[in-house]
């Protein structure tokens, strides 16, 4: 059923057998009415078959039987005798027409003609004025309550309004009330909750103006109250562009909570506490993160239990939008509750604010036995356990349930953000410098030893051309795929090193580090993209401790073993270019990769992607790639590849992959970040240890969205991809 229409003007008859009926007419004629025509008189949007309650195939005997049943079953809602008599006369008039074979045949022919027409023409019955209330009652009985409510409301408006206190006025008011309730039920079943509420409000206002039907008015009020949760759901589920409807839905939600006395109260007998919790959980999924921040923030002034919801929404907003100030506000709200059972959650917020000592202390104090057992399975170091718990909490309870938010609990990307780094540095305090849980910084990060167990090896873990995944060594620590749009931070050169290369934008020297971290510092000097924060001594050590903890949070990587290439015999070696040898002035073309152009072309990015796909296929096939992997893709993509190869190696299988770029189109370009839509022809099959196929080969065409970013070293890499 569509929305309730405004009362329409009466329509003119266009059918061949239509005639204007008078008060003495025995057979209401069939009228073919257009909704856009003008005219006068009451017209019921119904035909004789539906009015009597029979189908077009009903025979004469069944028509007589139905007529007798309808006359015997008189409505008992309190209508006057005049209305009931008019109802009976209309039923007899319809049965007379259907029992006359010639008139029925002509009538059915007109209905068939009407159904074949393309314009908006509907069958209708012209009802004399003396029988219009009875006709409206039959319309309600025929299951058309909304049409009945519309016509009854129109009949109660001037100048058609009946005399005050007359039986006609009472019957029309009763009809309007009953049709209003029935129409609400119909719309509710169709899940048109806001339309149902609109009908109820119209009916209530009409009866209040009339001053009649007190009992029905109470039923309408109760129905409107019970419909409110569904109405809120209807309004808030609208698209975000429907601002007015969403504002109305939020206002109704606040009214509902206020009448209940809060989120945890149970003063509303129409909705139990359990039902309200289910309803509220469903509603949250239709609210944006900012709507939740504003809504729960207002509720917290009156209902202390809303502080927790406000804290969750603030945390989600602060983490996803990289605004630590909101996370600090969330921490303040949690502390306002004074609930000691929330200490682990406070620890997560303090970790996100960079206050590692306070975070570890709260986690240690608030974790129960069950949480301790779970944390022990995530890692041996307290910081690793806290990181794992924080990531799990963000994924499970914080980042879900928002209309406009899709975020992953990527702690590495969060701490790599330039705004987060700047905020932590501004709010750094001496007490925020990290300490090992055992009391010494040396306990947190052991010295880097050489393979033989001797003195620290300053080159340990550096990129080894023979092992493209050597930089996954746990000693290197943070392996985040930094946002290429952000300024990367580099380490200062060692005194006396003679290094004169300028640092990346926004960098500044880091003061001296404790001796256990010197080896780590030396390694990170050669990998500026690994370093995600450098500042004063306190900030540098603090965030370095977080970085080390985040690395510990992840499972220790398994080295990827690749098969060395077979040596190329001199006979098979390619011959030099004769022209180049003859003319030394002709220089060879520079290599396309690594890609360092400031604004790479579509062809250059396509070459980069094709090189990555070939290198990835080589690794999964157990071979050494042609290109260094760290010059083609970011750390996230490399780790994904490492895990996939490790899984294959565990089952003694390899993959034979052929991925070819068919279409490549740049979709977005923004500074040091480019997104492209790519169509691939993809084929793969799995091979066992003997090189025999396992299962069926897959052949398909897929479209992906690839994102390329330029790092602080000026090299473009593939940083992420997803299905387009």
ABEGO torsion letter per residue (X at the ends): XBBBBBBBBBBBBABAABBBBBAABABBBBBBBBAABBEBEBBBBBBAAAAAGBBAABBAAAAAAAAAAAAABBBAAGBBAAAAAAAAAAAAAAAAAAABAAAAAAAAAAAAAAAABABBBBBBBBBBAAAAAAAAAAAAAAGBAAAAAAAAAAAABOAABBBBGBAAAAAAAAAAAAAAAAAAAAAAAAGBAAAAAAAAAAAAAAAAAAGBGAAAAAAAAAAAAAAAAAAAAAAAABBAABAAAAAAAAAAAAAAAAAAGEAABAABAABBAAAAAAAAAAAAAABBAAAAAAAAAAAAAABAAAAAAAAAAAAAAAAAAGBAAAAAAAAAAAAAAGBAAAAAAAAAAAAAAGBAAAAAAAAAAABBAAAAAAAAAAEABAAAAAAAAAAAAAAAAAABGBAABBBBBBAAAAAABAAAAAAAAAABBAAABBBBAAGBAAAABBBBBBAAGBBBBAABGBBBAABAAAAABAAAEBABBBBAABBBBBBBBBBGAGBABBBBBGBBBBBBBBAAAAAAAAAAAABAAABABBBBAAAAAAAAAAAAAAAAABBBBBBBBBBBBBBBBAAABBBBBAAAAABAABBBBBBAOBBABABBBAAAAAAAAAAAAAAAAAAAAGBBBABBAAAABBAAAAAAAAAAAAAAAAAGBBBBBBBBBABBBBABBBEABBBBBBBBBBBBBBBBAAGBBBEBBBBBBBBBBBBBBBBAAGBBBBABBBBX
